[in-house]
Amino acid sequence: MPIYEYRCKACEGKFEALVRNSDESVSCKYCGSIELQKLISAHAIGTGAPDTACHRAPCSPRPACGAGGCAGGF
């Protein structure tokens, strides 16, 4: 059940919606319009590397593994 970000073309409001299936209709939470633009979410943009000091999983979250104790070996 992904959460998508939308911008309403009618009122310019931005909001997030939990979409349970692709057939589900989404409407603006501010004005009720169905004229929406799906936005690219910030979490969808990136390198794909885990947020750890050594950039490898499994590893402790930053900054705990930055002392050289990671399996990735600095």
C-alpha positions in Angstrom: 0.0 0.0 0.0 2.1 2.9 -1.2 1.7 6.5 -0.2 1.7 8.8 -3.2 2.1 12.6 -3.3 -0.4 14.6 -5.4 -0.9 18.2 -6.6 -4.5 19.3 -7.3 -4.8 21.0 -10.6 -8.0 22.9 -9.4 -6.8 24.4 -6.1 -3.0 23.8 -6.3 -3.1 21.9 -2.9 -0.4 19.3 -2.3 -1.2 16.2 -0.2 -0.3 12.5 0.3 -2.7 9.6 -0.2 -2.5 6.0 0.8 -3.5 4.0 -2.4 -4.5 0.4 -1.6 -4.9 -0.6 -5.3 -4.4 1.0 -8.7 -8.2 1.0 -9.4 -8.9 3.2 -6.3 -10.0 6.7 -7.1 -8.2 9.6 -5.3 -9.6 13.1 -4.9 -8.2 16.3 -3.4 -8.5 16.4 0.3 -8.9 20.2 0.1 -11.5 20.7 -2.7 -12.6 17.2 -3.7 -11.4 17.5 -7.3 -10.2 14.4 -9.1 -8.0 16.5 -11.5 -4.7 15.5 -9.9 -1.0 15.3 -10.8 1.0 12.5 -9.2 4.3 14.0 -7.9 7.7 12.3 -7.7 8.3 11.6 -4.0 11.7 12.6 -2.5 12.2 9.1 -1.1 12.1 7.7 -4.7 15.1 9.8 -5.7 18.6 8.7 -4.6 21.4 6.4 -5.1 19.9 3.4 -3.4 22.7 3.1 -1.0 21.7 2.4 2.6 22.0 5.3 5.0 24.9 3.8 7.0 28.5 5.1 7.3 29.9 2.3 5.2 26.9 2.4 2.7 26.5 -1.4 3.0 23.8 -3.4 4.7 23.6 -4.9 7.3 25.2 -2.2 9.3 24.3 0.0 12.2 22.6 3.3 11.3 24.7 6.4 11.1 26.8 7.4 12.9 27.2 4.3 15.0 29.2 2.3 12.5 31.5 5.1 11.4 34.3 4.0 13.8 35.6 1.3 11.4 33.6 -1.6 12.9 31.5 -2.2 9.7 31.7 -5.3 7.6 32.4 -3.0 4.7 35.7 -2.0 6.1 37.0 1.5 5.8 
